[in-house]
Amino acid sequence: MAGLSPRVQRTRRGRYRLRLPAQERELLRTLPPQLRDLLGTDDPALGRLFPPAYRDDPERQAEYESLVSPELSRERLDAVSVMERTIDATDLSGEEMTAWLGAINDLRLVLGIRLEVTEELYEQGMPEDDPRSPAFAVFAYLGWLEEQIVEAMASGLPEGGQDSAEG
């Protein structure tokens, strides 16, 4: 997606300008409700969002899930809610942008599992005549948008990545 204008830019005041064309906003508007519906299920596509901590110990895994899963689910649902609430915004706070990043990352992970994306497929792309091609295009778009967000957020970091108090 090289050559496209930046969709996310950090402002001098530490906020984020969101420049999404209408068709991109319409696409993005459809995705959070799908993730919301999926989060309350035991769909295998959620495996990357809730990876097991104890693969070989079902009892410890069940205990871990009872302690961690409710909080992780709530955080993911909160991020989805922020994205839904701010989908038409052109100016986002750092907290809102972080929520967008989380929701987009989760959407991309789930879609990648569903599409069985491998490193090879990611690099080569999917043939246009493959019935999964439209979903793969959404996957690629979400990756590109995620990169835009990360770059915008990183532009506010001090040079050299050091905390200003350190250096």
C-alpha positions as CSV (number, residue, x, y, z in Angstrom):
1,M,0.0,0.0,0.0
2,A,2.9,2.2,-0.7
3,G,2.2,5.6,-2.1
4,L,-1.0,6.1,0.0
5,S,-1.1,9.1,2.2
6,P,-0.6,8.6,5.9
7,R,-3.8,7.7,7.7
8,V,-2.6,8.5,11.2
9,Q,-0.4,11.4,12.3
10,R,0.7,12.5,15.7
11,T,0.0,16.2,16.4
12,R,2.3,18.5,18.3
13,R,-0.1,18.3,21.2
14,G,0.3,14.6,21.5
15,R,-3.1,13.7,19.9
16,Y,-3.6,11.7,16.8
17,R,-5.1,12.9,13.5
18,L,-7.1,10.2,11.8
19,R,-7.4,10.7,8.0
20,L,-9.5,7.7,6.8
21,P,-11.5,7.9,3.6
22,A,-15.2,7.1,3.9
23,Q,-14.8,3.7,2.3
24,E,-12.1,2.7,4.9
25,R,-14.3,4.0,7.7
26,E,-17.2,1.9,6.4
27,L,-15.1,-1.2,6.3
28,L,-13.7,-0.5,9.8
29,R,-17.2,0.1,11.1
30,T,-18.2,-3.5,10.3
31,L,-15.3,-5.2,12.0
32,P,-15.6,-4.4,15.8
33,P,-19.1,-5.9,16.2
34,Q,-17.8,-9.1,14.6
35,L,-14.9,-9.3,17.1
36,R,-17.3,-8.4,20.0
37,D,-19.6,-11.3,19.0
38,L,-16.6,-13.7,18.7
39,L,-15.0,-12.8,22.0
40,G,-17.8,-14.5,24.0
41,T,-17.3,-17.8,22.3
42,D,-14.8,-20.7,22.4
43,D,-14.0,-20.2,18.7
44,P,-10.5,-21.6,17.9
45,A,-9.7,-18.4,16.0
46,L,-9.3,-16.8,19.4
47,G,-6.3,-19.0,20.2
48,R,-3.9,-16.2,19.4
49,L,-5.7,-13.7,21.6
50,F,-5.8,-16.1,24.6
51,P,-2.7,-18.4,24.2
52,P,-2.4,-21.2,26.8
53,A,0.0,-20.8,29.6
54,Y,0.1,-24.5,30.6
55,R,-0.4,-26.6,27.4
56,D,0.5,-29.8,29.2
57,D,-1.4,-29.2,32.5
58,P,-5.1,-28.9,32.0
59,E,-5.8,-28.2,35.6
60,R,-3.3,-25.4,35.9
61,Q,-4.5,-24.0,32.5
62,A,-8.1,-24.0,33.8
63,E,-7.0,-22.1,36.9
64,Y,-5.0,-19.7,34.8
65,E,-7.9,-19.0,32.5
66,S,-10.2,-18.4,35.4
67,L,-7.8,-15.8,36.7
68,V,-6.7,-14.1,33.5
69,S,-9.3,-14.5,30.8
70,P,-12.1,-12.3,32.3
71,E,-9.6,-9.3,32.5
72,L,-8.2,-9.9,29.1
73,S,-11.7,-10.2,27.6
74,R,-12.8,-7.0,29.3
75,E,-9.7,-5.1,28.0
76,R,-10.4,-6.4,24.5
77,L,-14.1,-5.5,24.7
78,D,-13.2,-2.0,26.0
79,A,-10.9,-1.5,23.0
80,V,-13.6,-2.6,20.6
81,S,-16.0,-0.1,22.3
82,V,-13.6,2.8,22.0
83,M,-13.1,2.0,18.3
84,E,-16.8,1.8,17.7
85,R,-17.5,5.0,19.6
86,T,-14.7,6.9,17.8
87,I,-15.0,5.4,14.3
88,D,-16.0,8.8,12.8
89,A,-13.5,10.9,14.7
90,T,-10.7,12.7,13.1
91,D,-8.9,13.5,16.3
92,L,-8.0,10.9,19.0
93,S,-6.3,11.0,22.3
94,G,-3.4,8.7,23.0
95,E,-5.6,6.4,25.0
96,E,-8.1,6.1,22.2
97,M,-5.3,5.5,19.7
98,T,-3.9,2.7,21.9
99,A,-7.4,1.1,22.0
100,W,-7.6,1.3,18.2
101,L,-4.2,-0.4,18.0
102,G,-5.3,-3.2,20.3
103,A,-8.6,-3.7,18.5
104,I,-7.0,-3.7,15.0
105,N,-4.3,-6.1,16.2
106,D,-6.9,-8.5,17.6
107,L,-9.0,-8.3,14.4
108,R,-5.9,-9.0,12.3
109,L,-4.8,-12.0,14.5
110,V,-8.2,-13.6,14.3
111,L,-8.5,-13.0,10.5
112,G,-5.0,-14.4,10.0
113,I,-5.9,-17.6,11.9
114,R,-9.1,-17.9,9.9
115,L,-7.2,-17.5,6.6
116,E,-4.4,-19.7,7.8
117,V,-1.9,-17.0,6.9
118,T,1.7,-18.3,6.8
119,E,4.8,-16.2,6.4
120,E,5.0,-17.4,2.8
121,L,1.4,-16.4,2.0
122,Y,1.9,-13.1,3.7
123,E,5.0,-12.3,1.5
124,Q,3.6,-13.7,-1.8
125,G,0.0,-12.6,-1.3
126,M,-3.1,-14.5,-2.3
127,P,-4.2,-15.1,-5.9
128,E,-7.1,-12.9,-6.9
129,D,-9.2,-15.8,-7.9
130,D,-9.0,-17.4,-4.5
131,P,-12.3,-17.0,-2.7
132,R,-10.5,-15.9,0.4
133,S,-8.9,-13.0,-1.5
134,P,-11.2,-10.3,-0.3
135,A,-10.7,-11.3,3.3
136,F,-6.9,-11.4,2.7
137,A,-7.1,-7.9,1.4
138,V,-8.8,-6.8,4.6
139,F,-6.0,-8.6,6.6
140,A,-3.4,-6.8,4.6
141,Y,-5.2,-3.4,5.0
142,L,-5.4,-4.0,8.8
143,G,-1.6,-4.7,8.9
144,W,-0.9,-1.6,7.0
145,L,-3.1,0.5,9.2
146,E,-1.6,-1.0,12.3
147,E,1.8,0.0,11.0
148,Q,0.6,3.5,10.4
149,I,-0.6,3.7,14.0
150,V,2.6,2.3,15.4
151,E,4.7,4.8,13.4
152,A,2.6,7.7,14.5
153,M,2.9,6.6,18.2
154,A,6.6,6.1,17.8
155,S,7.0,9.6,16.4
156,G,6.4,10.9,19.9
157,L,9.2,9.0,21.5
158,P,12.5,10.7,22.4
159,E,15.4,10.2,19.9
160,G,17.3,7.0,20.6
161,G,14.3,5.5,22.5
162,Q,15.6,6.7,25.9
163,D,13.3,8.1,28.5
164,S,14.0,11.8,28.9
165,A,14.7,11.2,32.6
166,E,17.5,8.8,31.7
167,G,19.3,10.9,29.4
